[in-house]
Amino acid sequence: MSILKLPHARPTTILFDWHATLVDTRDAMYHAVDDVLPKLVELGLIERLVPAEDSRTMEDARLVKYVRNNARLHPKIRSERKVSRTDIFEVLFGPAHEAKRIAHREFDECYRRHVSGAEPLEEGIPELLKDLRGLNIKLGVISNRSREYMQKEIANVRGENWRPLFGTMVCGDDVAHRKPWPDLLIMAMKNLGVQADTSCWYVGDSTTDVIAAKEANVTAIFYNGAGWDQNWIDRIFPGTVRHPHKPDAVINHFSELADLVKRFLQDYEAFEAAPPTSTSWLS
């Protein structure tokens, strides 16, 4: 049974990823990645790239090979701009946590030259967030981005400050390990005073978001803002022994998130109101 069919999966807390989920900061992000990749030899990372046989997909293996040979992203990836910085580093370095730490640190230094404001990824997001708060749902925003940059971006989303919309904001340099480790989610839940269970939903656009959510024991909602088809979603979440993590639900637009929340709240109210039956564990 899907976890989202269980009554206790009703959302009392929703955490959101920032980049490519709520807002678009892709110009700055890709410029910074462009600055990092030519430094892989200098940073001692070229030999830490994932061997082809250890890549999750053939496409991942081709990306690693292209970066190894050209010290830059493939033009198609840059033009489509569907892959997050965190997922790029996951593809390139896999389980080499120290290599990813070095890459993220260098990214932070490079990002300083490009950071500015942000644009909403969809229209109506602030209104949605206010509606969720009106349902007594606690909200938080998390990002692998450093606090220095998050503070600038969240205060200038098309000229508006979105920080008051969230009960907590947790950034990459607030914790020991960034996503896909669950540290960011765990700190956000601690800040909000909630427990790590399926009543906490985490909405994010990347495979690392789903991994972090499942490792934190919360409900994983994959935001497919990039418009991947079902075949590709099945490939990036294969459910294998090496890559077991799969989202509990996939949404393509935030209107679908709103509908999902309302359905679960209504279902839970009906569940609570229903009289016990003879098959109830409590009878």
Secondary structure, 3 states (H helix, E strand, C coil): CCHHHCHHHCCCEEEEECECCCEECHHHHHHHHHHHHHHCCCCCCHHHCCCHHHCCCHHHHHHHHHHHHHCCCCHHHHHHCCCCHHHHHHHHHCCCHHHHHHHHHHHHHHHCCCCCCEEECCCCHHHHHHHHHHCCCEEEEEECCCHHHHHHHHCCECCECCHHHCCEEEEHHHCCCCCCCCHHHHHHHHHHCCCCCCCEEEEECCHHHHHHHHHCCCEEEEECCCCCCHHHHHHHCCCCCCCCCCCCEEECCHHHHHHHHHHHHHHHHHHHHCCCCCCCCCC
